């Protein structure tokens, strides 16, 4: 199964949206978590036609927020897909096959406001724990732009460090939900970034695919790639 997370910084422009979807299709992915779609409920049918698979939309506004989970027909044909929770920053979807096995995917867009980051993580953790418990402890996958680093030394290439207590809270989030930072698992001491800006110069790893420890038993490959269309 191939996963991707991408903060697109808006898909309202028809040309950009079609270009993004066309590019994503070239990677032959299965589940794509998109943040900052800027899409509304009225856009759902249009995106479904353009994607050609299952689309789960948690609308934002025309200029901010909005989550989008794209699922290929291959996954849709093998799983019952249920939207368990939905708002502008947290979208939780359950995938269940005919034998009762499956997994839960959380699409997350963390707040940019520093004083709200701990509260957001706590609320997200509470919601996810409740859904996992009600779903017979299905393994969890969290993907998205968390707007926080897990390590001030390894995940910041340039720019100011994040508040140490907020970083600790993010690490606790992983521990409490039995999650592993997939990229770091295979790149122990490597510095890299998933977001950057020029003025002032800053580059950080803010986007993560966090998987339940159970999935580490299977071979995995993880990459960070710039495909354009965004500052992520």
KAZIQUI-V620628 format. One record per residue. RES is the residue in one small letter. SS is DSSP state (A for helix, B for strand, O for the rest). PSI is psi as a letter, one per 30 degrees, with the letter a starting at -180 (none if undefined). D_FIRST is the distance of its C-alpha to the first C-alpha in Angstrom with 1 decimal. Layout:
# KAZIQUI-V620628
res=RES ss=SS psi=PSI d_first=D_FIRST
res=RES ss=SS psi=PSI d_first=D_FIRST
This chain:
# KAZIQUI-V620628
res=x ss=O psi=k d_first=0.0
res=x ss=O psi=k d_first=3.8
res=x ss=B psi=l d_first=6.6
res=x ss=B psi=k d_first=10.3
res=x ss=B psi=k d_first=13.6
res=x ss=B psi=j d_first=16.8
res=x ss=B psi=j d_first=20.4
res=x ss=O psi=f d_first=21.8
res=x ss=O psi=h d_first=25.5
res=x ss=O psi=k d_first=26.1
res=x ss=O psi=g d_first=25.1
res=x ss=O psi=e d_first=28.4
res=x ss=O psi=k d_first=29.6
res=x ss=A psi=e d_first=28.7
res=x ss=A psi=e d_first=28.5
res=x ss=A psi=e d_first=26.2
res=x ss=A psi=e d_first=23.8
res=x ss=A psi=e d_first=23.5
res=x ss=A psi=e d_first=23.2
res=x ss=A psi=e d_first=20.3
res=x ss=A psi=e d_first=18.4
res=x ss=A psi=e d_first=19.2
res=x ss=A psi=e d_first=18.1
res=x ss=A psi=e d_first=14.7
res=x ss=A psi=f d_first=14.2
res=x ss=A psi=f d_first=15.1
res=x ss=O psi=f d_first=12.0
res=x ss=O psi=h d_first=9.9
res=x ss=O psi=l d_first=7.5
res=x ss=O psi=e d_first=6.1
res=x ss=B psi=k d_first=8.0
res=x ss=B psi=k d_first=11.0
res=x ss=B psi=k d_first=13.7
res=x ss=B psi=k d_first=17.0
res=x ss=B psi=l d_first=20.3
res=x ss=O psi=h d_first=23.9
res=x ss=O psi=f d_first=23.4
res=x ss=O psi=g d_first=27.1
res=x ss=O psi=l d_first=26.4
res=x ss=O psi=l d_first=28.5
res=x ss=A psi=e d_first=28.1
res=x ss=A psi=f d_first=30.1
res=x ss=A psi=f d_first=27.3
res=x ss=A psi=e d_first=24.6
res=x ss=A psi=e d_first=25.6
res=x ss=A psi=e d_first=25.9
res=x ss=A psi=e d_first=22.3
res=x ss=A psi=e d_first=21.0
res=x ss=A psi=e d_first=23.0
res=x ss=A psi=e d_first=21.8
res=x ss=A psi=e d_first=18.0
res=x ss=O psi=g d_first=18.1
res=x ss=O psi=a d_first=15.5
res=x ss=B psi=k d_first=15.6
res=x ss=B psi=k d_first=17.3
res=x ss=B psi=j d_first=18.3
res=x ss=B psi=k d_first=21.2
res=x ss=B psi=j d_first=23.1
res=x ss=O psi=l d_first=26.1
res=x ss=O psi=b d_first=27.9
res=x ss=O psi=l d_first=31.1
res=x ss=O psi=f d_first=31.9
res=x ss=O psi=g d_first=32.0
res=x ss=O psi=l d_first=29.8
res=x ss=O psi=a d_first=26.8
res=x ss=O psi=k d_first=24.5
res=x ss=B psi=k d_first=20.8
res=x ss=B psi=k d_first=18.3
res=x ss=B psi=j d_first=14.8
res=x ss=B psi=k d_first=13.4
res=x ss=B psi=k d_first=11.0
res=x ss=O psi=l d_first=10.6
res=x ss=A psi=e d_first=12.6
res=x ss=A psi=e d_first=10.0
res=x ss=A psi=e d_first=8.7
res=x ss=A psi=e d_first=12.4
res=x ss=A psi=f d_first=13.7
res=x ss=A psi=f d_first=12.2
res=x ss=O psi=k d_first=12.8
res=x ss=B psi=k d_first=16.0
res=x ss=B psi=k d_first=15.5
res=x ss=B psi=k d_first=18.3
res=x ss=B psi=j d_first=19.6
res=x ss=B psi=e d_first=21.2
res=x ss=B psi=k d_first=22.8
res=x ss=B psi=k d_first=23.5
res=x ss=O psi=a d_first=25.7
res=x ss=O psi=f d_first=25.9
res=x ss=O psi=f d_first=24.3
res=x ss=B psi=k d_first=22.0
res=x ss=B psi=k d_first=19.7
res=x ss=B psi=k d_first=18.1
res=x ss=B psi=k d_first=15.9
res=x ss=B psi=k d_first=15.3
res=x ss=B psi=j d_first=12.7
res=x ss=B psi=k d_first=14.6
res=x ss=O psi=a d_first=14.5
res=x ss=O psi=f d_first=17.8
res=x ss=O psi=f d_first=18.3
res=x ss=O psi=g d_first=18.2
res=x ss=O psi=l d_first=15.0
res=x ss=B psi=a d_first=12.4
res=x ss=B psi=l d_first=12.0
res=x ss=B psi=k d_first=13.6
res=x ss=B psi=k d_first=12.7
res=x ss=B psi=k d_first=15.8
res=x ss=B psi=j d_first=16.4
res=x ss=B psi=k d_first=19.5
res=x ss=B psi=j d_first=22.3
res=x ss=O psi=l d_first=24.9
res=x ss=O psi=k d_first=28.5
res=x ss=O psi=f d_first=30.4
res=x ss=O psi=j d_first=33.6
res=x ss=A psi=e d_first=34.1
res=x ss=A psi=f d_first=36.2
res=x ss=A psi=f d_first=33.6
res=x ss=A psi=e d_first=30.6
res=x ss=A psi=e d_first=31.4
res=x ss=A psi=e d_first=32.1
res=x ss=A psi=e d_first=28.8
res=x ss=A psi=e d_first=26.8
res=x ss=A psi=e d_first=29.0
res=x ss=A psi=e d_first=28.5
res=x ss=A psi=e d_first=24.7
res=x ss=A psi=e d_first=24.6
res=x ss=A psi=e d_first=27.0
res=x ss=A psi=e d_first=25.1
res=x ss=A psi=e d_first=21.8
res=x ss=A psi=e d_first=23.7
res=x ss=A psi=e d_first=25.4
res=x ss=A psi=e d_first=22.3
res=x ss=A psi=e d_first=20.6
res=x ss=A psi=e d_first=23.9
res=x ss=A psi=f d_first=24.4
res=x ss=O psi=g d_first=20.9
res=x ss=O psi=h d_first=21.8
res=x ss=O psi=h d_first=20.2
res=x ss=O psi=k d_first=16.5
res=x ss=B psi=k d_first=14.5
res=x ss=B psi=k d_first=14.3
res=x ss=B psi=k d_first=12.2
res=x ss=B psi=k d_first=14.6
res=x ss=B psi=k d_first=14.1
res=x ss=B psi=a d_first=17.1
res=x ss=B psi=j d_first=20.5
res=x ss=O psi=f d_first=22.5
res=x ss=O psi=g d_first=25.6
res=x ss=O psi=k d_first=26.2
res=x ss=O psi=l d_first=25.7
res=x ss=O psi=f d_first=25.0
res=x ss=O psi=j d_first=27.5
res=x ss=O psi=f d_first=30.5
res=x ss=O psi=e d_first=31.1
res=x ss=O psi=f d_first=27.7
res=x ss=O psi=g d_first=26.0
res=x ss=B psi=j d_first=29.1
res=x ss=B psi=e d_first=30.0
res=x ss=B psi=l d_first=33.0
res=x ss=O psi=l d_first=34.5
res=x ss=O psi=l d_first=35.8
res=x ss=O psi=l d_first=34.1
res=x ss=O psi=l d_first=32.8
res=x ss=O psi=k d_first=34.8
res=x ss=A psi=e d_first=34.3
res=x ss=A psi=e d_first=34.4
res=x ss=A psi=e d_first=31.7
res=x ss=A psi=e d_first=29.5
res=x ss=A psi=e d_first=30.4
res=x ss=A psi=e d_first=29.4
res=x ss=A psi=e d_first=25.9
res=x ss=A psi=e d_first=25.6
res=x ss=A psi=e d_first=27.0
res=x ss=A psi=e d_first=24.3
res=x ss=A psi=e d_first=21.6
res=x ss=A psi=e d_first=23.9
res=x ss=A psi=f d_first=24.8
res=x ss=O psi=g d_first=21.2
res=x ss=O psi=h d_first=20.1
res=x ss=B psi=l d_first=17.7
res=x ss=B psi=k d_first=17.0
res=x ss=B psi=j d_first=17.0
res=x ss=A psi=e d_first=14.1
res=x ss=A psi=e d_first=15.9
res=x ss=A psi=e d_first=19.1
res=x ss=A psi=e d_first=18.0
res=x ss=A psi=f d_first=17.5
res=x ss=O psi=i d_first=20.4
res=x ss=O psi=e d_first=23.1
res=x ss=O psi=g d_first=26.1
res=x ss=O psi=k d_first=24.8
res=x ss=O psi=k d_first=26.0
res=x ss=O psi=l d_first=24.0
res=x ss=O psi=l d_first=23.8
res=x ss=O psi=f d_first=21.7
res=x ss=B psi=k d_first=24.8
res=x ss=B psi=l d_first=28.3
res=x ss=B psi=l d_first=31.6
res=x ss=O psi=e d_first=34.8
res=x ss=O psi=j d_first=37.6
res=x ss=O psi=l d_first=37.8
res=x ss=O psi=k d_first=35.4
res=x ss=B psi=k d_first=32.5
res=x ss=B psi=k d_first=29.0
res=x ss=B psi=l d_first=26.7
res=x ss=O psi=j d_first=23.1
res=x ss=O psi=f d_first=22.7
res=x ss=B psi=k d_first=19.0
res=x ss=B psi=k d_first=16.6
res=x ss=B psi=j d_first=13.1
res=x ss=B psi=k d_first=14.4
res=x ss=B psi=l d_first=12.5
res=x ss=B psi=k d_first=14.4
res=x ss=A psi=f d_first=16.0
res=x ss=A psi=e d_first=14.7
res=x ss=A psi=f d_first=11.2
res=x ss=A psi=f d_first=13.3
res=x ss=A psi=f d_first=14.0
res=x ss=O psi=k d_first=10.8
res=x ss=O psi=k d_first=10.8
res=x ss=O psi=l d_first=9.6
res=x ss=O psi=k d_first=10.7
res=x ss=O psi=k d_first=11.9
res=x ss=O psi=l d_first=14.4
res=x ss=O psi=k d_first=16.9
res=x ss=O psi=k d_first=17.9
res=x ss=O psi=j d_first=20.7
res=x ss=O psi=g d_first=20.2
res=x ss=O psi=a d_first=23.4
res=x ss=O psi=f d_first=24.5
res=x ss=O psi=l d_first=24.7
res=x ss=O psi=g d_first=26.0
res=x ss=O psi=none d_first=22.6
